[in-house]
Amino acid sequence: MDPREWAERAVQGLLAAAAVMPEQFWAAGAGAIRLSGEQALMWAVLVDGIESYRRCAHATSALRREEFREAERWLLSSDWDWPFSFVNLCDVFGMNPSAVRQALARWKAQRTGGALRRQRFRPVALRAA
């Protein structure tokens, strides 16, 4: 599977469901994407940033609202100098940062209700070398 196609499917899956299960995206064995340790860390940072945004988007506590503002600043930043910036991570995984931002904005506008629970996202087929 093409890494860009894989990344797009994974991000769409992150945005689509409140509960994300690794089995939804990756089958063990055939077709699994092998990432280096650095790439696995980069993926974890990207997923955590998106989850923080989603989890705290409609939060009522001051602590969660601050976490949302921090995640939103990171997502909206166009800082190319920092290796773990949103735009650099999107580039590594072949995603369009603007498209991801638009999808998150649409999700936030459509979502009503309380904050989401933190999800355990551990893709079984994403193995660091």
Phi and psi restraints in degrees (value plus and minus 20) as a CYANA .aco file:
   2 ASP   PHI     -83.8   -43.8
   2 ASP   PSI     110.6   150.6
   3 PRO   PHI     -76.7   -36.7
   3 PRO   PSI     -54.0   -14.0
   4 ARG   PHI     -87.6   -47.6
   4 ARG   PSI     -61.2   -21.2
   5 GLU   PHI     -84.7   -44.7
   5 GLU   PSI     -62.2   -22.2
   6 TRP   PHI     -79.9   -39.9
   6 TRP   PSI     -67.2   -27.2
   7 ALA   PHI     -84.1   -44.1
   7 ALA   PSI     -61.4   -21.4
   8 GLU   PHI     -82.9   -42.9
   8 GLU   PSI     -64.3   -24.3
   9 ARG   PHI     -81.1   -41.1
   9 ARG   PSI     -61.8   -21.8
  10 ALA   PHI     -85.5   -45.5
  10 ALA   PSI     -64.4   -24.4
  11 VAL   PHI     -86.1   -46.1
  11 VAL   PSI     -62.7   -22.7
  12 GLN   PHI     -79.9   -39.9
  12 GLN   PSI     -58.2   -18.2
  13 GLY   PHI     -86.6   -46.6
  13 GLY   PSI     -59.5   -19.5
  14 LEU   PHI     -82.2   -42.2
  14 LEU   PSI     -57.4   -17.4
  15 LEU   PHI    -100.6   -60.6
  15 LEU   PSI     -42.1    -2.1
  16 ALA   PHI    -104.0   -64.0
  16 ALA   PSI     -56.6   -16.6
  17 ALA   PHI    -135.6   -95.6
  17 ALA   PSI     129.6   169.6
  18 ALA   PHI     -95.5   -55.5
  18 ALA   PSI     -53.2   -13.2
  19 ALA   PHI    -135.5   -95.5
  19 ALA   PSI      99.3   139.3
  20 VAL   PHI    -127.0   -87.0
  20 VAL   PSI     104.0   144.0
  21 MET   PHI    -133.0   -93.0
  21 MET   PSI     116.6   156.6
  22 PRO   PHI     -75.6   -35.6
  22 PRO   PSI     -54.2   -14.2
  23 GLU   PHI     -83.2   -43.2
  23 GLU   PSI     -39.0     1.0
  24 GLN   PHI     -87.9   -47.9
  24 GLN   PSI     -43.9    -3.9
  25 PHE   PHI    -136.7   -96.7
  25 PHE   PSI     -58.2   -18.2
  26 TRP   PHI    -143.1  -103.1
  26 TRP   PSI     111.1   151.1
  27 ALA   PHI    -112.6   -72.6
  27 ALA   PSI     119.6   159.6
  28 ALA   PHI     -86.3   -46.3
  28 ALA   PSI     122.1   162.1
  29 GLY   PHI      68.6   108.6
  29 GLY   PSI    -136.0   -96.0
  30 ALA   PHI     -78.6   -38.6
  30 ALA   PSI     113.4   153.4
  31 GLY   PHI      62.1   102.1
  31 GLY   PSI     -20.9    19.1
  32 ALA   PHI     -89.7   -49.7
  32 ALA   PSI     124.0   164.0
  33 ILE   PHI    -115.1   -75.1
  33 ILE   PSI     107.6   147.6
  34 ARG   PHI    -117.8   -77.8
  34 ARG   PSI     106.5   146.5
  35 LEU   PHI    -134.0   -94.0
  35 LEU   PSI     129.6   169.6
  36 SER   PHI     -90.5   -50.5
  36 SER   PSI     148.9   188.9
  37 GLY   PHI     -78.6   -38.6
  37 GLY   PSI     -58.8   -18.8
  38 GLU   PHI     -86.2   -46.2
  38 GLU   PSI     -62.1   -22.1
  39 GLN   PHI     -87.3   -47.3
  39 GLN   PSI     -58.2   -18.2
  40 ALA   PHI     -83.6   -43.6
  40 ALA   PSI     -59.6   -19.6
  41 LEU   PHI     -85.5   -45.5
  41 LEU   PSI     -63.4   -23.4
  42 MET   PHI     -80.8   -40.8
  42 MET   PSI     -63.0   -23.0
  43 TRP   PHI     -82.2   -42.2
  43 TRP   PSI     -62.5   -22.5
  44 ALA   PHI     -82.2   -42.2
  44 ALA   PSI     -60.2   -20.2
  45 VAL   PHI     -85.0   -45.0
  45 VAL   PSI     -64.5   -24.5
  46 LEU   PHI     -81.5   -41.5
  46 LEU   PSI     -67.9   -27.9
  47 VAL   PHI     -82.6   -42.6
  47 VAL   PSI     -63.0   -23.0
  48 ASP   PHI     -83.3   -43.3
  48 ASP   PSI     -59.9   -19.9
  49 GLY   PHI     -83.0   -43.0
  49 GLY   PSI     -63.4   -23.4
  50 ILE   PHI     -87.1   -47.1
  50 ILE   PSI     -62.2   -22.2
  51 GLU   PHI     -84.9   -44.9
  51 GLU   PSI     -59.1   -19.1
  52 SER   PHI     -82.2   -42.2
  52 SER   PSI     -63.1   -23.1
  53 TYR   PHI     -79.2   -39.2
  53 TYR   PSI     -70.8   -30.8
  54 ARG   PHI     -87.3   -47.3
  54 ARG   PSI     -63.2   -23.2
  55 ARG   PHI     -84.1   -44.1
  55 ARG   PSI     -54.3   -14.3
  56 CYS   PHI    -129.0   -89.0
  56 CYS   PSI     -15.0    25.0
  57 ALA   PHI     -78.0   -38.0
  57 ALA   PSI     -56.3   -16.3
  58 HIS   PHI    -138.7   -98.7
  58 HIS   PSI       8.1    48.1
  59 ALA   PHI     -90.1   -50.1
  59 ALA   PSI     134.1   174.1
  60 THR   PHI    -128.9   -88.9
  60 THR   PSI     -42.7    -2.7
  61 SER   PHI     -98.2   -58.2
  61 SER   PSI     130.6   170.6
  62 ALA   PHI     -81.3   -41.3
  62 ALA   PSI     -59.4   -19.4
  63 LEU   PHI     -84.1   -44.1
  63 LEU   PSI     -65.6   -25.6
  64 ARG   PHI     -89.6   -49.6
  64 ARG   PSI     -54.9   -14.9
  65 ARG   PHI     -84.6   -44.6
  65 ARG   PSI     -58.1   -18.1
  66 GLU   PHI     -87.4   -47.4
  66 GLU   PSI     -59.5   -19.5
  67 GLU   PHI     -81.6   -41.6
  67 GLU   PSI     -59.6   -19.6
  68 PHE   PHI     -83.8   -43.8
  68 PHE   PSI     -66.5   -26.5
  69 ARG   PHI     -80.5   -40.5
  69 ARG   PSI     -59.7   -19.7
  70 GLU   PHI     -85.1   -45.1
  70 GLU   PSI     -65.1   -25.1
  71 ALA   PHI     -84.0   -44.0
  71 ALA   PSI     -60.4   -20.4
  72 GLU   PHI     -85.3   -45.3
  72 GLU   PSI     -61.9   -21.9
  73 ARG   PHI     -80.4   -40.4
  73 ARG   PSI     -62.7   -22.7
  74 TRP   PHI     -83.7   -43.7
  74 TRP   PSI     -64.6   -24.6
  75 LEU   PHI     -85.4   -45.4
  75 LEU   PSI     -54.7   -14.7
  76 LEU   PHI    -108.7   -68.7
  76 LEU   PSI     -32.0     8.0
  77 SER   PHI     -89.6   -49.6
  77 SER   PSI     125.2   165.2
  78 SER   PHI    -133.4   -93.4
  78 SER   PSI      16.4    56.4
  79 ASP   PHI     -97.5   -57.5
  79 ASP   PSI      90.7   130.7
  80 TRP   PHI    -112.0   -72.0
  80 TRP   PSI     -25.6    14.4
  81 ASP   PHI    -101.3   -61.3
  81 ASP   PSI     -47.6    -7.6
  82 TRP   PHI    -114.4   -74.4
  82 TRP   PSI     106.5   146.5
  83 PRO   PHI     -79.3   -39.3
  83 PRO   PSI     -49.2    -9.2
  84 PHE   PHI    -122.6   -82.6
  84 PHE   PSI       2.4    42.4
  85 SER   PHI     -91.3   -51.3
  85 SER   PSI     137.0   177.0
  86 PHE   PHI     -77.5   -37.5
  86 PHE   PSI     -66.3   -26.3
  87 VAL   PHI     -85.0   -45.0
  87 VAL   PSI     -57.6   -17.6
  88 ASN   PHI     -88.1   -48.1
  88 ASN   PSI     -60.7   -20.7
  89 LEU   PHI     -85.6   -45.6
  89 LEU   PSI     -61.7   -21.7
  90 CYS   PHI     -80.3   -40.3
  90 CYS   PSI     -61.9   -21.9
  91 ASP   PHI     -81.9   -41.9
  91 ASP   PSI     -63.8   -23.8
  92 VAL   PHI     -79.2   -39.2
  92 VAL   PSI     -59.0   -19.0
  93 PHE   PHI    -118.2   -78.2
  93 PHE   PSI     -10.3    29.7
  94 GLY   PHI      51.9    91.9
  94 GLY   PSI      11.7    51.7
  95 MET   PHI    -129.2   -89.2
  95 MET   PSI     132.3   172.3
  96 ASN   PHI    -107.4   -67.4
  96 ASN   PSI      93.6   133.6
  97 PRO   PHI     -76.1   -36.1
  97 PRO   PSI     -59.1   -19.1
  98 SER   PHI     -83.5   -43.5
  98 SER   PSI     -60.0   -20.0
  99 ALA   PHI     -85.7   -45.7
  99 ALA   PSI     -61.0   -21.0
 100 VAL   PHI     -85.5   -45.5
 100 VAL   PSI     -63.5   -23.5
 101 ARG   PHI     -80.1   -40.1
 101 ARG   PSI     -64.0   -24.0
 102 GLN   PHI     -83.9   -43.9
 102 GLN   PSI     -61.2   -21.2
 103 ALA   PHI     -83.0   -43.0
 103 ALA   PSI     -61.0   -21.0
 104 LEU   PHI     -86.7   -46.7
 104 LEU   PSI     -59.4   -19.4
 105 ALA   PHI     -84.5   -44.5
 105 ALA   PSI     -62.3   -22.3
 106 ARG   PHI     -83.1   -43.1
 106 ARG   PSI     -63.3   -23.3
 107 TRP   PHI     -79.3   -39.3
 107 TRP   PSI     -66.3   -26.3
 108 LYS   PHI     -83.5   -43.5
 108 LYS   PSI     -60.8   -20.8
 109 ALA   PHI     -86.9   -46.9
 109 ALA   PSI     -53.9   -13.9
 110 GLN   PHI    -103.3   -63.3
 110 GLN   PSI     -45.4    -5.4
 111 ARG   PHI     -99.8   -59.8
 111 ARG   PSI     109.6   149.6
 112 THR   PHI    -146.0  -106.0
 112 THR   PSI     134.0   174.0
 113 GLY   PHI      90.6   130.6
 113 GLY   PSI    -190.1  -150.1
 114 GLY   PHI     -94.6   -54.6
 114 GLY   PSI    -199.4  -159.4
 115 ALA   PHI     -92.2   -52.2
 115 ALA   PSI     135.6   175.6
 116 LEU   PHI    -104.2   -64.2
 116 LEU   PSI     133.2   173.2
 117 ARG   PHI     -94.8   -54.8
 117 ARG   PSI     132.6   172.6
 118 ARG   PHI     -86.3   -46.3
 118 ARG   PSI     112.8   152.8
 119 GLN   PHI    -120.3   -80.3
 119 GLN   PSI     126.7   166.7
 120 ARG   PHI    -111.0   -71.0
 120 ARG   PSI      89.7   129.7
 121 PHE   PHI    -135.0   -95.0
 121 PHE   PSI      78.0   118.0
 122 ARG   PHI    -150.3  -110.3
 122 ARG   PSI      67.7   107.7
 123 PRO   PHI     -80.1   -40.1
 123 PRO   PSI     103.8   143.8
 124 VAL   PHI     -89.6   -49.6
 124 VAL   PSI     -48.1    -8.1
 125 ALA   PHI    -112.0   -72.0
 125 ALA   PSI     -27.5    12.5
 126 LEU   PHI    -107.4   -67.4
 126 LEU   PSI      78.7   118.7
 127 ARG   PHI    -133.7   -93.7
 127 ARG   PSI     108.9   148.9
 128 ALA   PHI     -94.2   -54.2
 128 ALA   PSI     124.4   164.4
